[in-house]
Amino acid sequence: MDNPWIRLPQSPPFVLQEDRSAIDRFNARATELHQIHLELIPEPFLGRPDAPIVLLNLNPGFDSEETRFHHSDSYFIEQSRKNLLHSPFRYPFYLLNPKLSQSLGHQWWRRKLKAPIAIAGVDKVASRVLCIEYFPYHTKRYKKAAAALHSQGYSFSLARQAIQRNALIVIMRSRALWMDAVPELARYARVFELRNPQNVSVSPRNCPEGYPRLEEALLA
């Protein structure tokens, strides 16, 4: 499946044309808590599409005006666009780039990936881990729409490709949604879940069965 994010507009609203009508209908009746923020560049995935470790998450969040501030920074935008295009660069998981250390996204991921970073270093984690979001657009809190967006098909195809190349997969959040979207996950031997999906830290304690294998894949 072709990457639809190469067609993302260069200015807001940052929404793919094929998603626009469904999102407009949703936002017309959504509360502030569930509004889809189209002033922010979407984050359907973070990292190399062929990474050996794949994290399945729910969707990128929206915390405050500080989120808008960091997303308006020219360097942040440049890194975000490279990520969407699968361009080769030093930090494919661009929110781990130390130059973005003041951003909320960087701080959130440094906490959640603290254990792998302590073992392998931030450069290796940024190059060997891919996060795929179930829903690509920013919200304060996710609320499932009536039907999947067209763009979600590409995210689901990335998850299927991970299975085909025998990647290690960790479901961080929303197991039921991911199993419904990618039924192949139910039969895949190298998929693991976090013990506490409310605290999505990837650590030995929170992923006791999968973490040793994750460590092996990270250091291979």
Buried (B, 14 or more C-beta within 10 A) or exposed (E): EEBBBEEBEEEEEBBBEEBBEBBEEBEEEBEEEBBBBBEBBBBBBBBBBBBBBBBBBBBBBBEEEEBBEBBEBEEBBEBBBBBBEBEEEEBBBBBBBEEBEEBBBBEBBBEBBEBBBEBBEBBBBBBBBBBBBBBBBBBBEBBEBEEBBBBBEBBBBBBBBBBEEEBBBBBBBBBEBBBEBBEBBEEBEBBBBBEEBEEBBBBEEBBEEBBEBBBEBBEE
